[in-house]
Amino acid sequence: MPRSPPGGVTSENFFILSLDLSNPESALHHIIETTQLDTSLPILFLSECVLIYLDSQTSQKLIDTIPKLFKSACFLLYEQVNVKDRFGQIMMENIRSTWCSGIGDEACVSLMSQEQRFSRSGDWKLVKANLTSTLAEMLPGYHKVFSIEKLDEEELLQQLLTHYCFLFAASDANFVHCSELNYIKQFFIS
């Protein structure tokens, strides 16, 4: 079994590394070197509300660098959206007050702005975003849960679901034929 690097956990099948993303290119090169990753193999990047904590230039640099270093990259993003309405403004004020003032919420204005941050580089072949509310309705049993158990804060849940999105981007057009991603793709490709 490989030795765990400082700030990380290693097994035979995966690496978990802590990274400073303020210099995305350096961070990605660190991943490649530390894990001896074969950049020609398909790779899936998962980001759960990470990019918003980077300034817009830094997050764009990360998005632009990934497909240049990895031949077949997919990116699954879960991030804030619709941050300009009142609910979204309160959400952003809370983040700024508790975490940092220099968050990159410019890309979180709409689904289109989220998609544009990926498509503007020209290296991502498919970029598709959906609100979590839309995706939740596609899940088996979603409507049944609401008919059985009335939530006390159903309106608050709906507000939350319309202020987060999932985005799927792929740098390799061949990902469409990758059966391992069928569950994810069903929510983004009609």
Disulfide bonds with the S-S distance in Angstrom:
none
